Amino acid sequence: MQQGAGKPVLLVALGGNALIEKGQVGTMEEQFENLKRPMAQIAALSQTHRIILTHGNAPQVGNLLLQQECCNAVPHLPLEILVAQTQGQMGYMLESTLDTAIMESGLKSTPGLVSLISYVVVDENDPAFQNPSKPIGPSFSSRKASNLPYPTQKTAKGYRRVVASPKPLTVVEKREIRKLIDMDFLVICCGGGGIPVVREGRRFCGVDAVIDKDLASAKLAEEVGVDIFVIATDVDGAALHYGGNHQKYLRAMTLTEAQRYLKSGHFPPGSMGPKVEAAVEFVRHTGNRAVISSVRAIKDAVEKKAGTEVVPP
């Protein structure tokens, strides 16, 4: 039954700042409070759109890794399991906060809410596996890092574990997600970029890696036929000369301009870079709308009142 037919499909990729803001320690009280504003916007948008929510998990999975480092009384869990744990944890938090927002708003129609554990297929021969470069988890002293059983890299916070960050190839549950949104369910999925898996014959096997949340969201958006792709982060949009005297936020940029700005270094790999890359990939493959905006302005971004829109050509 196509209950949601006729309403455009909106995918909102929430950054980690939707739950933990700068300067906070990340208590459950802080995270639930921070979710109220974006979830109120999502509740309002659910009246006019079929919605998919994806989310980051860097602070949450980092906390789980820190807990493992501090306790040897129980077996340590592989990264794929920790990603799955955060998908369940954050799916609950998003779903419960959104459910409250829907009830408090008195909306006429209320979508069903579903949180879905999601696998994302990667290539076992992806060059990223030969050069792990994504820092995760707690920081260590150089002495401690030299005795760890996994590769580390010096960062501004100290030495941190690094893992591969391969490109997403496909979301395993894409057909189920499409069916759910066609039935007007609001689907929460691909948390933390999804659980990275490789194919071994006819089955999947988890790997020690992390997938960029925005790139995985763009792949899902392409595969399920999303009309509007919003990447919600902690700044108003993409800016040239960010943090400098000549900083300039962009209201729109073409695919050609976005690629030129990426090559010029305006959008660093660890921050705005993957967001712009994800928007570019989505627009290139679909021709539909992609917007980078702040978490505070998700609804305005959908309504073309805020954010940086990436447009063809």
C-alpha positions as CSV (number, residue, x, y, z in Angstrom):
1,M,0.0,0.0,0.0
2,Q,1.5,3.3,-1.2
3,Q,0.3,5.5,1.7
4,G,3.1,8.1,1.3
5,A,2.7,8.3,-2.5
6,G,2.8,11.9,-3.7
7,K,4.9,13.3,-0.9
8,P,8.5,14.0,-1.8
9,V,11.2,11.9,-0.1
10,L,13.5,13.9,2.2
11,L,16.7,12.5,3.7
12,V,18.3,14.4,6.6
13,A,21.8,13.4,7.6
14,L,22.3,14.6,11.2
15,G,25.8,15.5,12.4
16,G,27.1,14.4,15.7
17,N,26.5,17.9,17.0
18,A,22.8,17.2,16.9
19,L,23.4,15.2,20.1
20,I,26.6,16.7,21.6
21,E,27.4,20.3,21.2
22,K,30.9,21.9,21.6
23,G,31.9,22.2,25.2
24,Q,29.6,19.6,26.5
25,V,30.6,16.3,28.0
26,G,27.8,14.3,26.4
27,T,25.6,13.3,29.3
28,M,22.3,11.6,28.4
29,E,20.4,14.7,29.6
30,E,22.5,16.9,27.3
31,Q,21.9,14.7,24.3
32,F,18.2,14.4,24.8
33,E,17.9,18.2,25.3
34,N,19.9,18.9,22.1
35,L,17.7,16.6,20.1
36,K,14.5,18.6,20.9
37,R,15.1,21.4,18.3
38,P,15.9,19.3,15.2
39,M,13.3,16.7,16.1
40,A,10.6,19.4,16.3
41,Q,11.6,20.5,12.8
42,I,11.5,16.8,11.5
43,A,8.0,16.4,13.1
44,A,6.7,19.4,11.2
45,L,8.3,18.3,7.9
46,S,6.7,14.8,8.3
47,Q,3.4,16.3,7.4
48,T,4.6,17.2,3.9
49,H,7.5,14.7,3.3
50,R,8.4,11.1,3.6
51,I,11.5,11.2,5.7
52,I,14.7,9.1,6.2
53,L,17.0,10.1,9.1
54,T,20.7,9.1,9.2
55,H,23.1,10.2,11.8
56,G,26.8,10.3,12.9
57,N,28.1,8.4,15.9
58,A,31.7,9.6,16.4
59,P,31.4,10.7,20.1
60,Q,29.2,7.7,21.0
61,V,31.5,5.1,19.5
62,G,34.5,6.9,20.9
63,N,33.0,6.6,24.4
64,L,32.5,2.8,23.9
65,L,36.1,2.5,22.8
66,L,37.3,4.4,25.8
67,Q,35.2,2.1,28.1
68,Q,36.9,-0.9,26.5
69,E,40.4,0.6,27.1
70,C,39.5,1.2,30.8
71,C,38.2,-2.3,31.4
72,N,39.8,-5.7,30.7
73,A,37.4,-7.7,32.8
74,V,35.2,-8.5,29.8
75,P,36.2,-9.3,26.2
76,H,36.8,-6.4,23.9
77,L,34.3,-6.0,21.0
78,P,35.2,-5.4,17.4
79,L,34.4,-2.0,15.8
80,E,31.5,-3.4,13.7
81,I,29.7,-4.5,16.9
82,L,30.3,-1.1,18.5
83,V,28.8,0.7,15.5
84,A,25.8,-1.6,15.7
85,Q,25.4,-0.8,19.4
86,T,25.4,3.0,18.6
87,Q,22.8,2.4,15.9
88,G,20.5,0.9,18.5
89,Q,21.3,3.5,21.2
90,M,20.9,6.5,19.0
91,G,17.9,5.1,17.1
92,Y,16.1,4.9,20.4
93,M,17.1,8.4,21.4
94,L,16.0,9.9,18.0
95,E,12.8,7.9,17.9
96,S,11.7,8.7,21.4
97,T,12.5,12.4,21.1
98,L,10.7,12.6,17.7
99,D,7.7,10.7,19.1
100,T,7.4,13.3,21.9
101,A,7.8,16.2,19.4
102,I,5.0,14.7,17.2
103,M,2.7,14.3,20.2
104,E,3.3,17.7,21.6
105,S,2.8,19.4,18.3
106,G,-0.7,18.0,17.9
107,L,-0.1,17.1,14.2
108,K,-3.0,15.7,12.3
109,S,-1.2,12.8,10.9
110,T,1.6,10.8,12.6
111,P,4.0,8.7,10.7
112,G,5.1,5.3,12.1
113,L,8.7,5.3,13.3
114,V,11.2,2.6,12.6
115,S,14.9,2.3,13.6
116,L,16.8,0.0,11.3
117,I,20.2,-1.7,11.9
118,S,21.9,-1.1,8.5
119,Y,24.8,-2.7,6.7
120,V,26.8,-0.9,4.0
121,V,28.9,-2.9,1.6
122,V,32.5,-1.8,0.9
123,D,35.2,-3.2,-1.3
124,E,37.8,-5.4,0.5
125,N,40.3,-4.1,-2.0
126,D,39.6,-0.4,-1.4
127,P,42.9,1.4,-1.1
128,A,41.8,2.8,2.3
129,F,42.5,-0.6,3.9
130,Q,46.2,-0.2,2.9
131,N,46.4,3.3,4.5
132,P,44.2,3.5,7.7
133,S,43.8,7.2,8.4
134,K,40.5,7.8,10.2
135,P,41.2,8.6,13.9
136,I,38.7,7.1,16.4
137,G,38.4,6.6,20.1
138,P,40.5,8.0,23.0
139,S,44.0,9.6,22.8
140,F,47.2,8.0,24.2
141,S,50.7,9.1,25.1
142,S,53.4,8.1,22.6
143,R,54.7,5.5,25.0
144,K,51.3,3.9,25.4
145,A,50.6,4.1,21.7
146,S,53.8,2.2,20.9
147,N,52.5,-0.9,22.8
148,L,49.0,-1.0,21.3
149,P,48.0,-3.9,19.0
150,Y,46.6,-1.6,16.3
151,P,48.0,1.4,14.3
152,T,47.9,4.9,15.7
153,Q,48.5,8.4,14.4
154,K,49.6,11.6,16.1
155,T,46.7,14.1,16.2
156,A,46.1,17.4,18.0
157,K,44.6,15.4,20.9
158,G,47.5,13.0,21.1
159,Y,48.0,9.6,19.5
160,R,44.8,7.9,18.4
161,R,43.8,4.7,16.8
162,V,43.3,4.9,13.1
163,V,41.1,2.7,10.9
164,A,40.3,2.5,7.2
165,S,37.5,4.6,5.9
166,P,36.5,2.9,2.6
167,K,33.9,4.2,0.1
168,P,30.3,2.9,0.5
169,L,29.2,0.8,-2.5
170,T,25.6,0.0,-1.6
171,V,23.2,-0.1,1.4
172,V,22.1,-3.7,2.0
173,E,18.6,-2.8,3.3
174,K,17.8,-0.3,0.5
175,R,14.8,-2.2,-0.7
176,E,13.3,-2.5,2.8
177,I,13.9,1.2,3.4
178,R,12.2,2.1,0.1
179,K,9.1,-0.1,1.0
180,L,8.9,1.5,4.5
181,I,9.0,5.1,3.2
182,D,6.4,4.2,0.5
183,M,4.1,3.1,3.4
184,D,4.8,6.5,5.1
185,F,7.1,5.2,7.8
186,L,9.8,7.6,9.0
187,V,13.0,5.5,8.9
188,I,16.1,6.0,11.0
189,C,19.0,4.1,9.5
190,C,22.7,4.0,8.4
191,G,23.8,5.3,11.8
192,G,27.5,6.1,11.9
193,G,27.7,5.5,8.1
194,G,26.4,1.9,8.5
195,I,28.1,-1.3,9.7
196,P,30.8,-1.9,7.1
197,V,30.7,-5.3,5.5
198,V,32.4,-7.1,2.6
199,R,30.9,-9.9,0.6
200,E,32.3,-13.4,1.2
201,G,30.5,-15.7,-1.3
202,R,26.8,-15.2,-0.6
203,R,27.1,-13.8,2.9
204,F,28.5,-10.6,4.4
205,C,31.4,-10.3,6.9
206,G,32.0,-7.2,9.1
207,V,35.3,-5.4,8.8
208,D,37.3,-3.1,11.1
209,A,36.5,0.2,9.4
210,V,34.3,3.2,9.6
211,I,32.3,4.7,6.7
212,D,31.8,8.4,6.4
213,K,28.2,9.2,7.4
214,D,27.6,11.8,4.7
215,L,28.9,9.6,1.8
216,A,26.9,6.6,3.0
217,S,23.8,8.9,3.2
218,A,24.4,10.1,-0.3
219,K,24.6,6.6,-1.6
220,L,21.4,5.6,0.2
221,A,19.6,8.8,-1.1
222,E,20.6,7.8,-4.6
223,E,19.5,4.2,-4.2
224,V,16.1,4.8,-2.8
225,G,15.1,7.8,-4.9
226,V,15.4,10.8,-2.5
227,D,14.1,14.1,-3.8
228,I,15.8,16.4,-1.2
229,F,19.1,15.6,0.6
230,V,19.9,17.8,3.6
231,I,23.2,17.5,5.5
232,A,22.7,19.1,8.9
233,T,25.9,20.2,10.7
234,D,27.1,22.8,13.3
235,V,27.6,25.7,10.8
236,D,25.3,27.6,8.6
237,G,26.6,26.0,5.4
238,A,29.7,25.8,3.2
239,A,32.1,28.7,3.4
240,L,35.1,30.0,1.5
241,H,38.1,30.9,3.7
242,Y,36.4,29.4,6.7
243,G,37.6,30.9,10.0
244,G,39.6,33.7,8.2
245,N,39.1,37.4,7.8
246,H,37.5,36.8,4.3
247,Q,35.1,34.0,5.4
248,K,32.1,33.9,3.1
249,Y,29.2,31.5,3.3
250,L,27.8,30.4,0.0
251,R,24.0,30.2,-0.6
252,A,24.6,28.0,-3.7
253,M,27.4,26.5,-5.8
254,T,27.4,24.5,-9.0
255,L,28.9,21.1,-9.2
256,T,31.8,22.6,-11.1
257,E,32.4,25.3,-8.5
258,A,32.1,22.8,-5.6
259,Q,34.8,20.6,-7.2
260,R,37.0,23.6,-7.8
261,Y,36.7,24.7,-4.2
262,L,37.5,21.2,-3.0
263,K,40.7,21.1,-5.0
264,S,41.6,24.5,-3.7
265,G,41.4,23.3,-0.1
266,H,38.4,25.4,1.0
267,F,36.7,22.3,2.4
268,P,39.1,20.3,4.5
269,P,38.9,16.5,4.5
270,G,38.1,16.2,8.2
271,S,35.2,18.6,8.3
272,M,33.3,20.2,5.4
273,G,35.1,18.2,2.7
274,P,33.0,14.9,3.0
275,K,29.8,16.9,3.2
276,V,30.5,18.7,-0.1
277,E,31.6,15.5,-1.7
278,A,28.4,13.8,-0.6
279,A,26.3,16.6,-1.9
280,V,28.2,16.6,-5.2
281,E,27.8,12.8,-5.6
282,F,24.0,13.0,-5.0
283,V,23.4,15.8,-7.4
284,R,25.6,14.3,-10.1
285,H,23.7,11.0,-10.0
286,T,20.2,12.3,-9.5
287,G,19.9,15.9,-10.5
288,N,17.9,16.5,-7.3
289,R,18.4,19.0,-4.5
290,A,21.2,18.8,-2.0
291,V,21.7,21.3,0.8
292,I,24.2,21.7,3.6
293,S,22.8,23.6,6.6
294,S,22.9,24.0,10.3
295,V,21.0,21.7,12.6
296,R,19.0,24.7,13.7
297,A,17.8,25.4,10.1
298,I,16.8,22.1,8.7
299,K,13.2,23.2,7.9
300,D,14.4,26.5,6.4
301,A,16.9,24.6,4.3
302,V,14.1,22.4,2.9
303,E,12.1,25.5,2.1
304,K,15.1,27.2,0.4
305,K,15.6,29.8,3.1
306,A,18.9,28.7,4.5
307,G,22.1,26.6,3.9
308,T,24.3,26.1,0.9
309,E,22.6,24.4,-2.1
310,V,24.7,22.3,-4.6
311,V,23.1,22.6,-8.1
312,P,24.0,21.3,-11.5
313,P,26.0,21.5,-13.7
